């Protein structure tokens, strides 16, 4: 498809009444019950849901340095297949994205890929070592225009460093995204601390290791009047702390991953390292609390924490395996299963949690916009009636470490449009 004129006919915009949506160039030209196609290419979309392009606040693209796991090109292809038109690329690369030069490199690679926009996330501290603030101002002023900073993969555990970072980013309305993990409480931890870890004899990762950092950081953010974002929130206790902070009017936001909305620590009984992830899979009680919190807005958004690893880093004994799982290509399906089909959210709610809010948190212009005339044509078309078994052999990602292999999931992205240009057509990369 050319980026000239495309008519999406009969789609349910945000799950509402069927509408025709005309794309002209990179812009939505018209949204109406009936639009004459003229010379436009027609996409028949009866029964399908049209959403704004999805935005991921938390993606690991691995380039530079771990191109054996993923590259910006393969990662953005996976993003497009999953319905994403923008992703935030985490800083734990080699070298670390802690300078203007590295974030600009990642940003330019994203522009060259053409499958989705890549917004680099800058490191909070030099080398992710937690000792000295990185060049936050220089990264913001670079061509990449960094607004989100995170040492994800590691926690900024020094309260003084965290306070300084929160104070620094206020100057340009930035946000610090915290990987909440008290390191002393998680030394040697292999899975969630609880009944299952005790039975299996695996080192436990207590909920309080996450909750104590979140409690400290929402207090720090309130003290300095800055923005803090909680990465991959995973426990019922964390939900209560964020809910309390928001009730105070503090500028606190939080994300949850698809896998923490669906999977529990009972799966670790298999000793299959595909279920090893940071933070770990929690209990059924936590999963239900996370779903409710996403539904009521306590948790602002879904973020994939797409963490690709090469085969050898996962095909080994549990203790030696890397933590993380891929998620870009299955995220929307998991959200449909856990939130739509349970009645906790409607499609407008999914658009809010997977596009509008993450774009707003990341201050990402041009994404997370309404599906209406005059807006950028960043769009995702979904077939909610589709049912399919997950086969990682067909992934666009370079890695295959999905916890859903062989599992039937609902829904399928049929088309993705980036500024009016189709990146995915009939479920395949354009």
C-alpha positions, 0 to 999 in steps of 0.5 A, a space after each residue: 500500500 502506498 501512503 497516498 490514500 487508504 480507506 478503512 471501511 466499516 471499522 469499529 473505531 475504539 469499539 464503537 459504531 462502524 465508521 469509514 476512516 480515510 487516510 490521505 498522506 500521513 493524516 486522517 482526512 475523514 471519519 464518517 459512517 460513509 466515505 466515498 473511496 474515490 481513488 483510495 485503496 480500500 481495506 475492508 474492516 467489517 467486524 474489526 476494531 480500529 485503535 490509535 497506534 499502540 505506544 510501548 513505554 518499556 522495550 528492550 531493543 538490545 542494540 548497540 551491543 547485543 544484536 544476537 538478541 535483537 536489533 532496532 530493525 527486528 525489534 521495530 518489526 516485531 512492534 509493528 506486527 503487535 500494533 505498535 507505532 512507537 516504542 521507548 527503547 531502554 538504556 541497558 545496551 552495550 555501551 549503555 545509553 547514558 550519553 547524547 551520542 548513544 541515544 542519538 544512535 538508537 534514535 537514528 536507527 529507529 528512523 532508518 527502520 521505518 516500522 515504528 518510531 523509536 524514542 530512546 530512554 536515557 540512563 539515570 546513572 553512568 553505566 547503570 552503576 547507581 553512583 553518578 548521574 548520567 548526562 540527563 540534560 545533554 540527552 534531552 537536548 540531543 536530536 533524540 530529545 530524551 524525556 524518560 530516564 531509567 536504569 531499568 534492569 537495575 534499581 536506582 537504590 541510592 535515595 540521594 541519587 534518586 532525589 537528584 535525578 528527580 530534581 534534575 528532570 523537572 527542568 524539562 518536564 522529564 520523568 524518572 522510570 524506576 525499576 523497583 527492586 531493593 538489591 539487598 532483599 533480592 540477593 540470589 533471588 530466583 522467583 517470587 517469595 512464597 509457597 511455591 518458592 519454599 516448596 521448590 527450594 528456590 531463592 525467594 524474591 519478596 514483594 516488599 523488595 518492590 514495595 519498599 522502593 516504590 514507597 520511598 520514591 513516591 515520597 521523594 517525588 512528592 517532596 521535590 515536586 517531580 514526576 516518577 513512573 513505576 516500571 513493571 509493577 507486580 504486587 498487590 501491595 505496590 498497587 495500594 501504595 500507588 493508589 495512596 500516592 495518587 490520592 494525595 495528588 502526587 505526579 506518580 504513574 505506573 505500568 503493568 506488563 501483559 505477563 503479570 496480568 496473566 501468568 502466576 508463579 505456579 508455572 515455575 514448578 515446570 522449571 522452564 526458564 521461559 517463565 523466569 523474569 524480573 520482576 518475577 511472576 507473582 501469585 493469583 492474588 497479585 494478578 487479580 489486583 493488577 487487573 483491577 488496578 489497570 481497570 480503575 486507572 490506578 495503573 496507568 498503562 500496559 508496557 511490554 518489557 519486551 526482553 529478547 534473549 538468544 536461545 542459549 541464554 534460556 535453554 539451560 538450567 533455571 539458575 543459569 538462565 537470563 531473566 525476561 521474555 519477549 512481548 511485543 507481538 502478543 501484548 494486545 492478545 493478552 490484554 484482550 484475554 485478561 481485560 476485554 474478555 473478562 469485562 474489566 475494560 472495553 476497547 476504548 479503555 484499551 486505547 487509553 491504557 495502551 496508546 493515550 496514556 503511555 504517549 502522555 507519560 512519555 510526552 510523545 508528540 504525534 502518538 496517542 492521538 484521537 482517531 479523528 480528522 486532522 490527526 496523524 494516521 498512526 493506527 492499528 486494525 484488530 480482528 478480535 474474533 481471531 483465535 490462534 496458537 502462538 508459534 514463536 517460529 513465525 515471530 518478527 523478533 530475533 528471539 523466541 523466548 515467549 511464555 505463550 508458545 503453544 497457547 491459544 490467544 484471542 485477537 490479531 493485528 491485521 494492519 498497522 499504519 505509521 503516518 499513513 503508511 502500512 507497516 503491516 498488511 493482513 497480519 504480515 510485514 509490509 
